[in-house]
Amino acid sequence: MDALEDTLALIRRYEGLYLSPYLCPAGVPTIGYGSTRYDDGTPVALTDPAITAYQAEELLLHTVKATYLPAVLTLCPVDLTPGRLAALVDFCYNLGASALRSSTLRKRVNAGDWGAVPAELRKWDKAGGRVLRGLTLRRNAEAALV
C-alpha cells in the first residue's frame, strides 16, 4: 500500500527516532517515532525504560493502522489518492484525529476542494502559540502530496 509507506516515511522523517522517553514540544511524554501511548493504550511516562528500534517500528505501524488510518477514513469518506491519504494520516498522527474532526481542512477535503487543502494544512504550524520550523516543513511536505 503506497499510502501506508508514504505515511510511515513522513512520520519517521518529521518525528525522528528516540528510544528513551522525552517531552515533545507540546510537553507530552513521547517515545519512538512520536508515540504518546503504547499499543495497549498505556500513556508513555518519562520514567519508562528505553525501547528498541524494532519496538519503535512496531509501535508506529500499530498506531497508524489501528488509530490514525481508520480515523481519516471515517472522518473523510471521500475517494483519496495514496498521497492525499498519506498527508491526512500524517496530519492526524502529529495533531490527533480531533484536530482533523473539527477543522476547516476536513470540510475542504470532504467537499473535494483540493485547491484549498494546502493552505488549510499550512495553518497548523504552531505549538504553544509559536510557529515551529519543523511543523512548517512537515505541513509543506503534506501539502505537496495533495
N, C-alpha and C positions, 0 to 999 in steps of 0.2 A: 504494500500500500504506500504510494508515494507521499500522501498527506501525512502519514504517521512518521515516515523517515524525515520529511521536511520539518515537521513539528519538533521531533527529538533533536534535530540539528540546531534549530533555533534556540531551544531551551538550553542545550549544552553550551552553546556559544555565549548566550547572554546571562545565564545563571552562574556558569563556572562550576567546578567540582571542588567541594570542601568535605573532606571525610570526617572532620570533627564538627560538632555543633557550633554555630556562630549566630550573632544577631544580624539580620538583614537590615538594609537602610530604613525599613519601616519599624524596626525594633522587635521583630518576631524571631524567636529561636528557629533555626533552619539547619538542614544538613543535606549532604549530597548535592544534587542539582536543584537547589532551592526548595526542597521539600520541607513543609512545616508539620507534616504528620507522617507517621509510619503506615505501612499497608494495613495494619489492624485498626487504624484510626487514632492511635495514641499520639498526642501532640509531642513534638520534639522539645526536649529540655536541654538547657545548656550543660547540665551535668551528665548527659547521656554519653556512653562510650563512642569512640570513633567507629565508623563502618568501613567496609572495603569498597573499592571501586566497583566490583561486581554487584555488591548490595545496593550501591547508589544507582546503577543502571537498572536493576530490577525494580527498585522503588520508583524511579522515574517512569518506566514503562507501565507499571501497575497504576500509578496515579493518573497518567494520561488516559489509559484505556478505561479505567474504572470510574473516573470522575469527570475529567475535562472534555474528552471526546463526546461522551453521552450528553453532557450539559450543552455543548454547542449544537449538537444535532437536535436536541429538544428545543432550545431557545431560537434556533434559526432553521426552521424546517423548509428550507429552500434548496434548490439544486446548487451545490457548491463545487467549484473546481478543487482539485487537490491543493493548489496554492492558497486559495481562499480559506479552505478548511484549516490548513496548517496555521495560517495567520490568526484565525479566530481562536483556535485551541491554544496557541502560544499566548495570546492576549489573556485568555481565561486562566491559564496556568500562572501567569505573572500577577494578575489582579483579582482573580476569583470570578466565579460564574455570576455572582451577584452584581458585579460591575457591568458585565455584559447585559444581564437581565434588565437593568434599569437605565440603560444607555441609549442615546440617540444613535450610536453606532449600530445597535441591534435593529432599530427602526429602519435605518438606511439599508442594512443588509436584507432584511425581510421584505423591503419594498423593491429590492433589486436596483437600488440607486448606487451602483458601484463607483460612479464618478465622485460621490461624496464620501465614500468609505475611507480613503486615505487620510483626508483631513480629520475625520472623526477619530481614527486611530491615533493620530499625532497629538490630539488633545490630552492624551493620557501619558504625559511625560514628567509628572511630578510625584514626589514623595515628601510628605511633611511640608507641603506647600512650596517646595523648591524644585525647579527644573533640574533633572539629573541627566547628564550626558549619556549614561548607559541606557536610560529609558528612551531618550530621543533616538539613539541609534537603533534600539530594538523596535520602536514604533515605525521607523523608516524601513527597516527590514520587513516588517509585517506588511506595510503599505505597498512595498514593491511586489508582494505576492498576489495582491488583489487586482 
